[in-house]
Amino acid sequence: MKFGRLDADVAADRALTPSAKLVYAVLRMFQNPQTGQCNPSRAMLAEATGLHIKSVGRSIKILVDNLYLVVDDGQFRIVEREQIVPSDGTNCSLRGNK
């Protein structure tokens, strides 16, 4: 089974609802890496996310309004954003003594 991908900048963006983040992650699952285009229907997105189709529509609008997604002639295209460089882990450690 394939899972979606939630980019760090999307996860941290407080302007996005949890539903919009979920729809974004699922859209990434359908994305063509060369074109950025993804073509699932709203019904398919609703099925994949467990959201109502109206919630999917609202989430798509939020993603478009916040420049994460472009909808052109019924086709979705994810807007590639500048990649966040991973930290070397100096300020966040999952290991350590308690």
Disulfide bonds with the S-S distance in Angstrom:
none
